[in-house]
Amino acid sequence: MKNESGKTLLRVGIIGTILTAICCTTPILVIALGIMGLGAMTRYLDYVLLPLLGLFVLLALYGFLQGRKKDGECCTIPKNH
């Protein structure tokens, strides 16, 4: 069950990162807001998109680590006896 949760988080993180990066680097969102009559809101896009991009990258990283974790083997230091 935990492995499926990690895969889901990884997929959501990657898709969110790609969509947010597209909105950051292309004028798609600016054009869409202009068409809807909300062009004045474009000055606030950086305050929303950049933290959202960071959140999705962290979510993808967390999902990746959860997917790699198998019975606690991923991030534990083995004890030498």
Secondary structure, 3 states (H helix, E strand, C coil): CHHHHHHHHHHHHHHHHHHHHHHHHCCHHHHHHHHCCCHHHHHHHHHHHHHHHHHHHHHHHHHHHHHHCCCCCCCCCCCCC
